Amino acid sequence: MTGAVIEDASIEAGLDLLSRPPDWLSSIEDLTRLRADLERTIPELASGELHLAKCKFKRAHIVDGTYASLCRLTIEDRDGGSSHDVDVHGVLVLPGMEAPTASTTRNGFAELNWHCFLPDLRWEVSLEPTDTALPAMPSLTDPGLSRALLQAAVRATRGDLADIEIASCTPTVMRYREGRRCTIRYELEYATDGRQDRWPDGMIAKVYEGDEGRGTFEAMTALWSSPLRESSTVRIAEPLAFIPEQSVMVQGLVPGDRSLKEHIKTVFKDGFEAGLEALASPVRKAGRGLGELHTSGALIGPVVTWEEQVAAVRHASDQLSSVVLTLADAMEPLVATLEALGDAEPAGPMVPTHRSFRPAQILLDGDDIAFIDFDGFVQAEAGLDLALFRTTLCDLSLRAIEVDDQPMSVEDQAARQAELDELCGIFLAGYAEVAEYSPARLALWDALTSTKDILDCWRKIKFEHLERRMRFLQHKLGAMPVR
């Protein structure tokens, strides 16, 4: 029997509720309304003393029974001669809750303890606290200090590199998640007369808020000691050092000038069929490379089970409904059904699992590929990685062919989805060259992953993706074989 899951009336009713976000919540990501509320409420903007050149909604999450969000404002002076960015932190005052009596403080904009209340969006806005969670940043971004730090760390960790002599290094911040994580790339120079071929051409340092880097370094070390190191399909970075005092992990470089995610964004410019053809080769290699990772024997890190993933989705649903009361139990019929089907279907073996395996974690270097970002490395069923990659591949591709970010018609998305299913089949064919998977079990992982994506649209206030992802979830549920 096929499609029986979405024929359940309680599941349909829940999905219908989840397809219609309320205005009081969706307005948070509406930059037109956000700009208007800021310019109307902040005196310096209202008077023209300062000009709001740009505002960018960065992220949101549920915390302490409401939504907290971060927005970056680009502020110019009256003459437009200089500009600077100001990060503001917002807390949503939920409907029915009493709003602050004063709309702004007497402090000038962006001064100490400044905050204001945006009455249209019901958003309490204050300055984002100064980043104090990454104490290693000053030494990692200073050329002289970072040269000494990297050299000492690699010498202490790697006996085969104990003679490394770095003459100079040039740090470049690649990605920075305020207060959480930072990735820095280093261009290295060695003394010409002492350069050894085994010394790395460059390095990457990743600094973490907590001790996450230790687990990442251990996972990469296990992979470097496995057959994956010698793979002709995919490259991985060489682990070089972990600095526990500053929670910094150091690794070598892998070739690549763009990610598969970036490639997807541009590859459809010459038409949908041309884009699919251009993606076929890297997608097949990604599948085969993932199969090699799963069969590498690098069993390290915590075990993540299907039951735990179902529980995580249920927790996310409960967290959401505690804030958006109309969604109470909206997702539960679907989650309970998937849980029961999972209990009835034999689980797959635990394999080395990337856990964040998306197109963004694949670097392209001509026809070659490399896997990066092993921060979430665990032991899990193959379906966790397989479903996440295929779901994200389809989502990114559908986004890339949208016109002016407007959702496609139901008919157009269904037609494109059928062709993307074939591309996902190419990925699975590459995987099957070296590893096994259960199609029935994978269908369950597909549905669970897509369910989580719907919840993330709500929990992170990313409703521009909701309609497309809702259709995709219904496609996966309709195609799922049911016992």
C-alpha positions in Angstrom: 0.0 0.0 0.0 1.4 3.5 -0.9 0.3 6.9 0.3 -1.8 5.7 3.3 0.1 8.0 5.7 -1.2 11.3 4.3 -4.7 9.8 4.0 -4.9 9.8 7.8 -7.3 12.6 8.7 -5.5 13.6 11.9 -2.2 13.9 10.0 -3.8 16.0 7.3 -5.3 18.3 9.8 -2.0 18.8 11.6 -0.2 19.5 8.4 -2.9 22.0 7.4 -2.3 23.9 10.6 1.5 23.9 10.1 1.1 25.3 6.6 -0.4 28.6 7.8 1.9 30.6 10.1 0.2 33.5 11.9 0.9 37.1 10.9 2.3 38.0 14.3 5.1 35.5 13.8 5.8 35.6 10.0 6.1 39.4 10.2 9.4 39.0 12.1 11.2 38.0 8.9 9.4 40.6 6.8 12.3 43.1 6.1 9.9 45.8 4.8 7.9 45.8 8.0 11.0 45.5 10.1 12.6 48.5 8.5 9.5 50.5 8.8 9.1 49.7 12.5 12.7 50.6 13.2 12.6 53.9 11.3 9.4 54.9 12.9 10.4 53.9 16.5 14.1 54.8 16.8 14.4 58.6 17.2 17.7 58.9 15.4 16.3 57.1 12.4 13.0 58.9 12.4 14.7 62.3 12.5 17.2 61.5 9.7 20.2 61.9 12.0 21.1 58.4 11.1 20.1 56.3 8.0 19.3 52.6 8.0 21.1 51.5 4.9 20.3 47.8 5.2 18.8 45.4 7.7 19.3 41.6 7.6 17.3 39.1 9.6 20.0 36.6 10.6 18.5 33.9 12.7 15.9 33.1 15.4 15.2 30.4 17.9 12.8 29.5 20.7 14.1 30.3 24.2 12.4 30.8 27.6 8.9 30.4 26.2 9.2 32.9 23.3 11.3 33.7 20.2 14.7 35.4 20.3 16.2 36.6 17.1 19.2 38.4 15.8 19.2 41.2 13.2 22.2 43.1 11.7 21.6 46.8 10.9 23.9 48.8 8.6 23.8 52.3 9.8 25.0 55.4 7.9 25.5 58.9 9.2 23.4 61.8 7.9 25.7 62.5 4.9 26.2 58.8 4.0 30.0 59.2 4.4 30.5 56.3 6.8 28.7 53.2 7.9 28.9 50.5 10.5 27.0 47.4 11.5 25.0 47.1 14.7 23.8 43.7 15.8 20.5 43.9 17.7 18.9 41.1 19.7 15.1 40.8 19.7 12.7 39.1 22.0 9.1 38.7 20.9 6.3 39.8 23.2 3.7 37.1 22.5 0.1 38.0 21.7 -1.9 38.5 24.9 1.2 39.5 26.9 1.5 43.1 28.2 3.8 45.3 26.1 6.4 47.6 27.6 5.0 51.1 28.5 8.0 53.0 27.0 8.9 52.4 23.4 12.6 53.5 23.8 15.2 54.3 26.5 16.6 57.7 26.9 20.0 56.4 25.9 21.1 57.3 22.4 20.9 54.6 19.7 23.5 51.8 20.3 24.7 53.4 23.5 25.2 51.3 26.7 21.9 49.7 27.9 20.0 51.0 24.8 16.8 49.1 24.0 13.5 49.8 22.4 10.1 48.2 21.7 8.8 47.9 18.1 5.1 48.1 18.4 4.1 46.7 15.0 6.3 43.6 15.3 6.0 43.4 19.2 9.7 43.0 19.3 11.8 44.1 22.2 15.2 45.1 20.7 18.5 45.6 22.5 22.1 45.5 21.6 23.6 42.0 21.0 26.0 41.4 23.9 29.7 41.7 23.1 31.2 38.4 22.1 33.2 37.0 25.0 32.8 33.3 24.4 35.8 32.8 22.2 38.8 34.0 24.1 41.2 32.4 21.5 40.1 34.8 18.8 42.8 37.6 19.4 45.7 35.2 19.2 44.2 33.2 16.3 43.7 36.3 14.1 47.0 38.0 14.8 49.6 36.9 12.2 52.5 36.8 14.7 50.7 35.2 17.6 48.9 32.6 15.4 52.2 31.6 13.7 53.7 30.7 17.1 50.5 29.1 18.3 50.0 26.9 15.3 53.7 25.8 15.1 53.8 24.9 18.7 50.5 22.9 18.6 51.5 20.9 15.5 54.9 20.1 16.8 53.5 18.9 20.1 50.8 16.7 18.5 52.4 15.3 15.4 55.8 13.6 15.9 56.3 13.4 12.2 55.9 17.2 12.0 58.0 18.1 15.0 60.5 19.9 12.8 57.9 22.2 11.1 59.2 25.8 10.8 56.5 28.4 9.8 58.1 31.7 8.7 54.8 33.6 8.5 51.1 33.0 8.2 48.2 35.1 7.0 44.9 34.5 8.8 41.5 35.0 7.1 38.3 34.5 9.0 36.1 32.3 6.8 33.0 31.8 8.9 32.1 33.3 12.3 29.1 32.3 14.4 29.1 35.0 17.1 30.0 33.5 20.4 29.8 29.9 19.1 32.3 29.0 16.5 34.8 30.4 14.1 36.7 29.0 11.1 40.0 30.6 10.1 42.2 29.8 7.1 45.9 30.3 7.1 48.2 30.9 4.2 51.6 29.7 5.3 55.1 30.6 4.2 58.2 28.5 5.1 61.8 29.4 4.9 62.8 28.3 1.3 65.9 26.3 2.4 64.0 24.4 5.1 60.7 23.5 3.4 59.7 19.9 3.6 57.2 18.3 1.2 55.3 16.7 4.1 54.6 20.1 5.7 51.0 21.3 5.0 50.5 23.9 2.3 48.0 25.7 4.6 45.9 25.2 7.7 42.4 25.6 9.0 41.8 26.4 12.7 38.3 26.0 14.1 37.6 27.5 17.5 34.7 26.4 19.5 32.7 27.7 22.5 32.9 24.4 24.4 34.9 21.2 24.1 33.3 20.1 20.7 36.6 20.5 18.9 38.1 17.5 20.9 35.5 15.1 19.5 36.0 16.5 16.0 39.7 16.0 16.2 39.3 12.5 17.4 36.8 11.7 14.6 39.1 13.2 11.9 42.1 11.2 13.3 40.1 8.0 13.1 39.1 8.7 9.5 42.7 9.7 8.6 43.8 6.3 10.0 41.1 4.5 7.9 41.0 3.4 4.3 39.1 6.7 3.5 42.5 8.5 3.6 43.6 6.7 0.4 40.2 7.0 -1.3 40.3 7.8 -5.1 36.7 9.2 -4.8 36.9 11.8 -2.0 39.5 13.7 -0.1 39.5 14.5 3.6 41.6 17.0 5.6 44.6 15.9 7.6 44.1 16.4 11.4 47.1 18.4 12.8 46.4 19.4 16.4 43.9 20.1 19.1 44.6 22.9 21.6 42.5 22.1 24.7 43.2 25.2 26.6 41.6 27.3 23.9 39.3 24.7 22.4 41.0 25.0 19.0 41.2 22.2 16.4 43.8 22.5 13.6 43.7 20.7 10.3 45.2 20.8 6.9 43.6 22.1 3.7 41.7 20.2 1.1 41.5 21.5 -2.5 38.3 23.2 -3.5 37.1 26.6 -4.6 33.4 26.2 -4.0 30.9 24.0 -2.3 28.4 21.8 -4.0 25.7 24.1 -2.4 27.2 27.1 -4.1 27.4 25.1 -7.4 23.7 24.2 -7.1 22.8 27.9 -6.8 24.3 28.7 -10.2 24.2 25.5 -12.2 20.6 25.9 -13.4 21.2 29.3 -15.1 21.2 27.5 -18.5 18.1 25.6 -17.8 16.8 22.8 -15.6 18.0 19.9 -17.7 21.5 21.4 -18.1 21.6 21.8 -14.3 20.7 18.2 -13.7 23.3 17.1 -16.2 26.0 19.2 -14.5 25.1 17.8 -11.1 25.1 14.1 -12.0 28.8 13.5 -11.7 29.5 15.3 -8.4 26.3 13.8 -6.9 27.3 10.3 -7.9 30.8 10.8 -6.4 29.2 12.2 -3.2 27.2 9.0 -2.9 30.1 6.8 -3.5 32.3 8.8 -1.1 29.6 8.6 1.6 29.5 4.8 1.1 33.3 4.7 1.6 32.9 6.8 4.8 30.2 4.5 6.1 32.3 1.4 5.5 35.6 3.0 6.7 35.4 1.3 10.1 36.0 4.6 12.0 33.4 3.8 14.6 33.9 6.7 17.0 31.7 9.2 18.7 28.3 8.8 20.4 25.6 6.4 19.1 22.5 8.1 17.7 19.5 5.9 17.2 16.2 6.2 15.2 14.4 6.3 18.5 16.5 9.3 19.7 15.9 11.2 16.4 12.1 10.6 16.7 12.3 11.8 20.3 14.2 14.9 19.2 11.6 15.8 16.6 8.8 15.3 19.2 10.7 17.5 21.6 11.0 20.2 18.9 7.3 19.9 18.2 6.4 20.3 21.9 8.8 23.3 22.3 7.1 24.9 19.3 3.5 24.3 20.6 4.4 25.7 24.0 4.9 29.1 22.2 2.4 28.8 19.4 -0.5 27.3 21.3 -2.6 26.7 18.2 -0.1 24.0 17.2 -0.6 21.8 20.2 -0.5 18.2 19.0 -0.5 19.3 15.3 2.6 17.2 14.5 2.0 14.3 17.0 -0.2 12.1 14.7 2.6 12.1 12.0 5.4 11.6 14.5 3.5 8.8 16.2 2.9 7.1 12.8 6.5 7.3 11.8 7.6 6.0 15.2 5.3 3.0 14.8 6.5 2.3 11.3 10.1 2.6 12.5 9.5 0.1 15.2 8.1 -2.4 12.7 10.9 -2.0 10.2 14.3 -3.6 11.1 16.9 -1.0 12.0 20.1 -0.8 10.0 23.6 -1.3 11.4 25.5 1.5 13.1 28.0 3.1 10.8 30.5 6.0 10.9 28.1 8.9 10.2 28.9 12.5 9.3 25.5 13.7 10.7 25.6 17.1 8.8 26.0 15.6 5.4 24.7 18.3 3.1 25.9 19.8 -0.2 27.5 22.6 1.8 29.9 20.0 3.3 31.2 18.9 -0.1 34.0 21.0 -1.7 34.5 20.9 -5.5 37.9 21.1 -7.1 37.3 20.6 -10.8 36.1 17.0 -11.1 37.3 16.1 -7.6 35.4 16.3 -4.3 36.3 16.6 -0.6 34.2 16.2 2.5 34.5 18.8 5.3 33.0 19.7 8.7 33.0 16.5 10.8 31.9 18.4 13.9 28.8 16.2 14.4 30.5 12.8 13.8 28.5 9.9 15.4 27.6 6.3 14.9 24.1 6.0 13.4 22.1 4.2 10.7 23.1 5.1 7.1 19.7 6.6 6.6 20.5 9.6 8.7 23.2 10.8 6.2 21.5 9.5 3.1 18.1 11.2 3.9 19.7 14.6 4.9 21.8 14.9 1.8 18.9 14.0 -0.6 16.4 16.2 1.1 18.8 19.2 1.1 19.8 18.5 -2.5 16.2 18.7 -3.6 15.4 21.7 -1.5 18.4 23.7 -2.8 17.7 22.8 -6.4 14.0 23.8 -6.1 15.1 27.1 -4.5 17.6 27.7 -7.3 14.9 27.6 -10.0 12.4 29.7 -8.2 11.8 33.1 -9.9 12.1 36.1 -7.5 11.9 33.7 -4.6 8.2 33.0 -5.4 7.1 29.4 -4.8 6.4 27.3 -7.9 2.9 26.1 -8.7 2.0 22.7 -7.3 2.2 21.2 -10.8 5.6 22.7 -11.6 7.1 21.6 -8.4 5.7 18.0 -8.9 7.2 17.9 -12.3 10.6 19.1 -11.2 10.5 16.8 -8.2 10.1 13.8 -10.4 13.4 14.7 -12.2 15.1 15.5 -8.9 14.1 12.0 -7.7 16.2 10.6 -10.6 19.1 12.8 -9.5 18.7 11.4 -6.0 18.7 7.9 -7.6 22.1 8.7 -9.1 23.4 9.6 -5.6 22.1 6.3 -4.2 23.6 4.4 -7.2 27.0 5.8 -6.3 26.5 4.8 -2.7 25.4 1.3 -3.6 28.7 0.7 -5.4 30.4 0.3 -2.1 27.7 0.1 0.7 24.3 -1.4 1.3 21.1 0.3 2.5 17.4 -0.6 3.0 15.0 1.4 0.7 12.1 0.8 3.1 14.2 2.0 6.1 15.5 5.0 4.1 11.9 6.0 3.2 11.3 6.4 6.9 14.4 8.5 7.4 13.3 10.7 4.4 10.0 11.3 6.0 11.4 12.1 9.5 14.1 14.4 8.0 11.4 16.3 6.0 9.2 16.5 9.1 12.1 18.1 11.0 12.5 20.6 8.2 8.9 21.8 8.6 9.5 22.3 12.3 12.7 24.2 11.6 10.8 26.6 9.4 8.6 27.5 12.4 11.3 27.3 15.1 13.8 29.5 13.1 11.1 31.7 11.5 12.1 30.7 7.9 8.6 30.7 6.4 9.9 31.6 2.9 10.8 27.9 2.7 7.6 26.5 4.3 5.4 26.0 1.2 8.1 24.3 -0.8 9.1 22.0 2.1 5.5 21.2 2.9 4.9 19.9 -0.6 8.2 18.0 -0.4 7.1 16.3 2.8 3.8 15.4 1.3 5.7 13.9 -1.7 7.8 11.8 0.6 4.8 10.6 2.6 2.8 9.8 -0.5 5.7 7.7 -1.9 6.4 5.9 1.3 5.5 2.2 1.4 3.4 1.3 4.4 3.1 -2.1 6.0 
